[in-house]
Amino acid sequence: MNVKTYIKLLKGVEASSKIYVCPYCGSKTYSKTDQFFCSYCEGLIPSGRAVPVESIQQASEINNLVRSSKFDLAFQKYESLADYSINPYFAYAEALAYIELSNYETSQINYTLNGFMEENIVHRNNSIAAFSKARLLLAKSIETAKKEVQGGPETAPYMHAMFLSYVRLGDFKAASSVLEKTKKLGSTLVSEYESMVLENNIGEYDKTTEDSVKLLSADMLSVNAAYYLAYALFKKKREKDALAILNAFPGKDEVPAVGRLANEINNYLGNS
């Protein structure tokens, strides 16, 4: 596999694509079509589905609050959304915000403090509480999705929300079951994407590589596949190739996972 081919492709995407705002989490994604997977939350935005301007504005506000570590305000805005109780992506995206809060609290732990480090105990407990809340919201997203799924192709986005929530919960058996149902709906793009995500999470990195390359092809382009390709290459001891792909990721500053993976690889290589 020639990594340079995909680096060139990704640079072309950034130069020629539109920037879309995810109506669920407010992050920006580069895409050549109006059907895409959000680069942050991985939610599916189907082609031709009109998204109200108000929804985009609200999601952008929430995203800005999360990025500014104003988590309480972000959570309040999520739960005040008109479609919060019927759209599984909102509970799912809010769960991701709680995971960010959990990570933030962990980052505040300081082992150079003197004494019993009571402040660290507070941050650790806050991190655990935020992660527990995230798990509850993921379960809520699943239950909401189940109510909305009717069995036709139009339900693929809701099933995808269910799939993502199961993956985040580490329930790969349930995620695999959703994937099989998605395949029966005939949604090739979604099933290929979910296969890649599942394979990555269960450590099948050769298959992850195959599917990510397929999703980087001209007719099924998904920029998120570049992240999964980089992750698989890292696990296959091709660290420099992985870093090169991450550096070419369109809009990488909008995707915390890209930065975290790059940092992990650099630390592994001993780079400053």
C-alpha positions in Angstrom: 0.0 0.0 0.0 1.4 3.3 -1.1 0.6 5.8 1.7 1.6 8.8 -0.5 -1.4 8.0 -2.7 -3.8 8.6 0.3 -1.9 11.7 1.5 -2.3 13.2 -1.9 -6.0 12.3 -1.9 -6.6 13.8 1.6 -4.9 17.1 0.5 -7.1 17.1 -2.5 -10.2 16.7 -0.3 -9.3 19.7 1.9 -8.8 21.8 -1.2 -11.9 20.8 -3.1 -14.5 19.9 -0.5 -17.2 21.8 1.3 -17.2 22.3 5.0 -20.3 21.0 6.7 -21.4 21.5 10.3 -22.7 18.5 12.1 -26.2 19.2 13.4 -25.6 16.8 16.4 -22.3 18.0 17.9 -21.5 21.1 15.9 -18.1 20.0 14.6 -16.9 20.8 11.1 -16.3 18.0 8.5 -14.8 18.2 5.0 -16.9 16.3 2.5 -17.5 16.2 -1.3 -21.1 15.2 -0.9 -23.9 16.2 1.4 -24.0 12.7 2.9 -21.2 12.2 5.3 -20.0 10.9 8.7 -19.1 13.7 11.2 -15.4 13.7 11.8 -15.9 14.1 15.5 -19.0 12.3 16.7 -19.2 10.0 13.6 -22.9 10.6 13.3 -24.5 10.0 9.9 -25.9 12.9 8.0 -27.9 11.4 5.1 -28.0 12.9 1.6 -30.8 15.2 0.8 -32.0 15.6 4.4 -32.7 19.3 5.1 -31.1 20.5 8.3 -32.7 23.6 9.8 -30.3 26.5 10.2 -31.4 26.9 13.8 -30.1 23.3 14.5 -26.7 24.1 13.0 -26.5 27.3 15.1 -27.4 25.5 18.3 -25.0 22.6 17.6 -22.2 25.1 16.9 -22.8 26.9 20.1 -22.7 23.7 22.0 -19.4 22.7 20.3 -17.9 26.0 21.2 -18.9 25.6 24.8 -17.4 22.1 25.0 -14.1 23.3 23.3 -14.0 26.1 25.9 -14.5 23.6 28.8 -17.8 25.2 29.7 -19.4 21.8 30.1 -22.3 22.6 32.3 -23.7 25.2 29.8 -23.2 22.7 27.0 -25.2 20.0 28.9 -28.0 22.5 29.6 -28.2 23.4 25.9 -28.3 19.8 24.8 -31.2 18.9 27.1 -33.2 22.0 26.1 -33.1 21.0 22.4 -36.6 20.5 20.9 -35.8 17.0 19.5 -33.7 15.8 22.4 -36.1 13.1 23.4 -36.7 11.7 19.9 -33.3 12.0 18.2 -30.8 9.5 19.5 -27.8 11.5 18.3 -28.3 14.2 20.8 -28.0 11.9 23.9 -25.1 10.3 22.1 -23.3 13.6 21.4 -23.9 14.7 24.9 -22.3 11.5 26.1 -19.2 12.3 24.1 -19.2 15.7 25.8 -19.3 14.0 29.2 -16.3 11.8 28.1 -14.5 15.0 27.2 -15.3 16.3 30.7 -14.0 13.1 32.2 -10.8 13.5 30.2 -10.5 17.1 31.2 -10.8 16.3 34.9 -8.2 13.5 34.6 -5.8 16.0 32.9 -6.1 18.3 36.0 -4.6 15.7 38.3 -1.2 16.9 39.5 1.1 14.4 41.2 3.6 17.1 42.2 1.3 18.5 44.9 2.3 18.2 48.6 0.4 16.5 51.3 -2.5 14.1 50.7 -3.3 15.7 47.3 -7.0 16.2 48.1 -7.4 18.2 44.9 -6.5 15.1 42.9 -9.1 13.1 44.7 -11.8 15.6 43.7 -10.7 15.6 40.0 -10.5 11.8 40.0 -14.0 11.5 41.4 -15.3 14.1 39.0 -13.8 12.1 36.1 -15.4 8.9 37.2 -18.8 10.6 37.7 -18.7 12.2 34.2 -17.8 8.9 32.6 -20.7 7.1 34.4 -23.1 9.8 33.2 -21.7 9.3 29.7 -22.6 5.6 29.9 -26.1 6.4 31.0 -26.6 8.7 28.1 -25.3 6.1 25.6 -27.9 3.7 27.0 -30.5 6.4 26.6 -29.4 6.9 22.9 -29.8 3.2 22.3 -33.3 3.1 23.7 -34.3 6.3 21.8 -33.0 4.8 18.6 -34.9 1.5 19.1 -38.2 3.5 19.3 -37.4 5.3 16.1 -36.3 2.3 14.0 -39.1 1.1 11.8 -37.2 -1.3 9.5 -36.9 0.6 6.3 -33.8 2.2 4.7 -34.7 5.6 6.1 -34.0 4.2 9.6 -30.3 3.6 8.8 -29.2 6.8 10.6 -30.9 5.8 13.8 -29.4 2.3 13.6 -26.0 3.9 13.1 -26.5 5.9 16.3 -27.4 2.7 18.1 -24.2 1.1 16.6 -22.0 3.9 17.8 -23.4 3.8 21.3 -22.8 0.1 21.6 -19.3 0.5 20.4 -18.6 3.3 23.0 -20.1 1.0 25.7 -17.7 -1.8 24.6 -20.6 -4.1 23.7 -19.2 -5.3 20.4 -21.6 -8.3 20.2 -24.6 -5.9 20.2 -22.8 -3.6 17.8 -22.1 -6.5 15.4 -25.8 -7.4 15.5 -26.8 -3.9 14.5 -24.2 -4.0 11.7 -25.8 -7.2 10.3 -29.2 -5.5 10.3 -27.8 -2.5 8.5 -26.4 -4.7 5.8 -29.9 -6.1 5.2 -31.1 -2.5 4.7 -28.8 -2.3 1.7 -26.9 0.7 2.9 -23.4 -0.1 1.6 -21.7 3.0 2.7 -23.0 2.7 6.3 -22.3 -1.0 6.6 -18.7 -0.6 5.2 -18.1 2.2 7.7 -19.4 0.3 10.6 -17.4 -2.8 9.6 -14.2 -0.6 9.7 -15.1 0.8 13.1 -15.9 -2.6 14.6 -12.8 -4.2 13.2 -10.6 -1.5 14.6 -12.2 -1.8 18.1 -11.7 -5.6 18.3 -8.1 -5.4 17.0 -8.5 -6.7 13.5 -6.1 -4.2 12.0 -5.5 -5.9 8.6 -9.3 -5.8 8.0 -9.4 -2.2 9.3 -6.8 -1.3 6.7 -8.7 -3.0 3.9 -12.0 -1.3 4.7 -10.4 2.1 5.4 -8.7 2.1 2.0 -12.0 1.1 0.4 -13.7 4.1 2.1 -11.0 6.4 0.9 -11.8 5.5 -2.7 -13.4 8.1 -5.0 -16.9 6.7 -4.9 -17.1 6.1 -1.2 -14.9 8.8 0.2 -15.1 9.3 4.0 -12.3 11.4 5.5 -12.8 9.5 8.8 -11.4 6.4 7.2 -8.0 8.2 7.2 -8.0 8.2 11.0 -8.8 4.5 11.1 -6.1 3.8 8.5 -3.6 5.7 10.6 -4.6 3.8 13.8 -4.3 0.5 12.0 -0.9 1.4 10.6 0.3 2.4 14.0 -0.7 -0.9 15.5 1.1 -2.6 12.6 4.3 -0.8 13.5 4.2 1.7 10.6 4.3 4.7 12.9 5.8 7.2 10.4 3.2 6.3 7.8 0.4 6.8 10.4 1.8 10.2 11.4 2.0 11.3 7.7 -1.7 10.4 7.2 -2.8 12.2 10.4 -0.9 15.3 9.4 -2.8 15.3 6.1 -6.2 14.8 7.7 -8.6 17.5 6.5 -9.7 19.8 9.3 -7.6 17.8 11.9 -7.8 20.7 14.4 -11.6 20.0 14.7 -11.0 16.3 15.6 -9.5 15.7 19.1 -9.0 12.0 18.4 -6.5 12.9 15.6 -4.4 15.0 17.9 -4.5 12.4 20.6 -3.4 9.6 18.3 -0.6 11.8 16.9 0.6 12.6 20.4 0.5 8.9 21.3 2.5 8.0 18.3 5.1 10.8 18.9 5.4 9.7 22.5 6.0 6.1 21.4 8.7 7.3 19.0 10.3 9.5 21.6 9.6 12.7 19.6 9.2 15.9 21.6 
